[in-house]
Amino acid sequence: MKTTELREKTIEDLRKLLEDTQKKLVDTRFQLAIRKINSHADLAKYRKDIARILTIIREKEAQAN
């Protein structure tokens, strides 16, 4: 997901998206562990998405204060 799209969302929407992305990351790790998938690229993608979401949440919280 692009940063510009994330900045348009509310904090509540971002938290929901964060939760969903974290679940996807865990599911992907399990699938890699049981060798159901072979691509490690999804792990990096989800970790970067989580970092982007957390950064934007912190920015929005800082602006609110």
C-alpha positions as CSV (number, residue, x, y, z in Angstrom):
1,M,0.0,0.0,0.0
2,K,1.3,3.4,-0.9
3,T,2.0,6.0,1.8
4,T,-0.3,8.6,0.2
5,E,-3.2,6.2,0.5
6,L,-2.3,5.5,4.1
7,R,-2.2,9.2,5.0
8,E,-5.8,9.7,3.8
9,K,-7.1,7.1,6.4
10,T,-8.2,7.8,9.9
11,I,-6.2,6.4,12.9
12,E,-8.9,3.8,13.6
13,D,-8.8,2.6,10.0
14,L,-5.0,2.4,10.2
15,R,-5.1,0.4,13.4
16,K,-7.5,-2.1,11.7
17,L,-5.2,-2.3,8.7
18,L,-2.3,-2.8,11.0
19,E,-4.0,-5.7,12.7
20,D,-4.9,-7.3,9.4
21,T,-1.4,-6.9,8.1
22,Q,0.1,-8.4,11.2
23,K,-2.2,-11.4,10.8
24,K,-1.1,-11.8,7.2
25,L,2.5,-11.7,8.3
26,V,2.0,-14.5,10.9
27,D,0.0,-16.6,8.3
28,T,2.8,-16.2,5.8
29,R,5.4,-17.2,8.3
30,F,3.5,-20.4,9.1
31,Q,3.0,-21.2,5.4
32,L,6.8,-20.8,4.9
33,A,7.5,-23.0,7.9
34,I,5.4,-25.9,6.5
35,R,6.7,-25.2,3.0
36,K,3.4,-24.5,1.5
37,I,4.9,-21.4,-0.2
38,N,8.5,-20.6,-1.2
39,S,8.5,-16.9,-1.6
40,H,10.1,-14.9,1.2
41,A,9.3,-11.6,-0.6
42,D,5.9,-11.4,1.1
43,L,7.5,-11.3,4.5
44,A,9.5,-8.2,3.6
45,K,6.5,-6.6,2.0
46,Y,4.3,-7.1,5.1
47,R,7.1,-5.9,7.5
48,K,7.5,-2.7,5.4
49,D,3.8,-2.2,5.3
50,I,3.6,-2.5,9.1
51,A,6.4,0.0,9.5
52,R,4.7,2.5,7.2
53,I,1.4,2.1,9.1
54,L,3.0,2.5,12.5
55,T,4.9,5.6,11.3
56,I,1.8,7.3,10.0
57,I,-0.2,6.4,13.1
58,R,2.6,8.1,15.2
59,E,2.6,11.1,13.0
60,K,-1.1,11.6,13.2
61,E,-1.1,11.1,17.0
62,A,1.7,13.7,17.3
63,Q,-0.3,16.2,15.3
64,A,-3.4,15.6,17.4
65,N,-1.4,16.6,20.6
